[in-house]
């Protein structure tokens, strides 16, 4: 599956909303950093990698999720 930018944008907006509800600026920064990291991790891992492989036994291809 390709990376879908609107999903990342939605998750970043959610992170901002959560951080704005914090009781203090420091807590808001911590919440935003945590939620942003989760959004980026989720976005990167949602992609699929296509790769070509060449070995002494011959060439090959592969498809797999990023983990």
Phi, psi and omega in degrees: 000138179286162175290135185246104185302318180301328177294318178296316179299318179297316181292326177292319177299320177297320179298317178298315180299316179297319183291329181287343179269003182292157182281340180215160178300321180296318178294322178298319178296318180296315180297315181297315180299316181295312182291325177294318178298319178296317180297317180293317179301314179298318180296312181297316183286350179279351182277164175241139181256130172250130183219148174256139183235133176242126179229176178293338179275351181132177182270159178202172177227163178207154177227136179196161178279154176277126178231000000 
